[in-house]
Amino acid sequence: MSEVETTTPIQDPAAAPAGDGGRVGLIGLDREDIAAMMAALGEKPFRAKQLWHWLYGQGVREFDAMTTLAKPFRALLAERYSLARPAAAEDRLSSDTTRKWLFRFGDGNLAETVFIPNEERGALCISSQVGCTLNCPFCHTGTQRLVRNLEAGEIVGQLMAARDAIGEWDLPSDGRLLTNIVMMGMGEPLYNFDNVAKALRIVMDPEGLSISKRRITLSTAGVVPMMARCGEELGVNLAVSLHAVSDEVRDDLVPINRKYPIAELLAACRAYPGVHNARRITFEYVMLKGVNDSPADARALVKLLKGIPAKTNLIPFNPWPGAPYECSSAAAIAKFARIVNDGGLSAPVRAPRGRDILAACGQLKTESVRLRGGKKATPKRENGHISEG
Ligand code: SAH
């Protein structure tokens, strides 16, 4: 899979970094913020509802399109506020139709967002941080140094920009292409809980972006103390990056295990608010040759998850340059899956998506680092895709 198709880079003035020109970015403001803003402008409370509708329900990109607001008020808003989304520094389409954007935020930092369309649904994989502090040695993203939390507006902004790009705003709500959200991009969402929570509340609002909690999955490496709040306050589906069945192996693969070992992690899963058979926890398990992929590991996995409403997701390791691991053989993966299945757990093997554009799980790194390090340059063509470098 080396063939890379090209999409035109988005050259859109409205795609300037949020908060540009000293104007306040509106994306990421919640209902309270907008109510306070309207009050400060001396406007009646129902104006807040109208702005909310244009902002998140219609996704308009110019104040002038907000036709229920008086023209002079639109002009005043345009002067002081901005509807800008994060700018796409790169926009690439995989031969399997997975699409990856590298978004640039107001301070020049970059993070990836991946759209994975399927026949029935489309999932957007959203980043919660620039880089990651977890240092999982099999994950390319995790080896990235620079880290900051993304703001709520930068998290919601990824969804807004993706909807812009795929022309989603004009579609009827039952014809949507982007139906699901997975917080599985760069970063550990439970290390940035407040911003992630604020963003997801905006995303779930039925009068706005309107993606229900049943269609949102948050993935954590196991920040145990934050898991209950995630379930109570957001009620989203939980995925846990388990990847190993013993503390010995997991201490290496997912170093946060040294702080919150498997027993504590699974106790938090058992106690996850609202967990029952209809809303099982997904346990992600990356298949690494000779490390965690033996039949004994599979049997131990079944034993470990006993009593937890669980399903597993077996992820063939996605290689990256210089990675110290190899993907398990197809036969080993099939055998592993069979044992887990026979143990009563659903164990689909996740088909890798977007490997050719380094958009698959754990591959989100190289380019954000490369581009951040690089000076400003004009977009250039490289390997059949357009990038800055
Ligand atoms: N920090 C959170 C969110 C990231 S989710 C978490 O760890 O859950 C990204 C998922 O992809 C995680 O399950 C991660 O372990 C997995 N992953 C990372 N690198 C991978 C790789 N090279 N191949 C396959 N899966 C990988």
Boltz pocket constraint, residues with backbone or C-beta under 6 A from the ligand:
constraints:
  - pocket:
      binder: B
      contacts: [[A, 134], [A, 136], [A, 138], [A, 139], [A, 140], [A, 183], [A, 184], [A, 185], [A, 186], [A, 187], [A, 188], [A, 189], [A, 219], [A, 220], [A, 221], [A, 239], [A, 240], [A, 241], [A, 284], [A, 286], [A, 315], [A, 316], [A, 317], [A, 318], [A, 319], [A, 361], [A, 362], [A, 363]]
      max_distance: 6.0
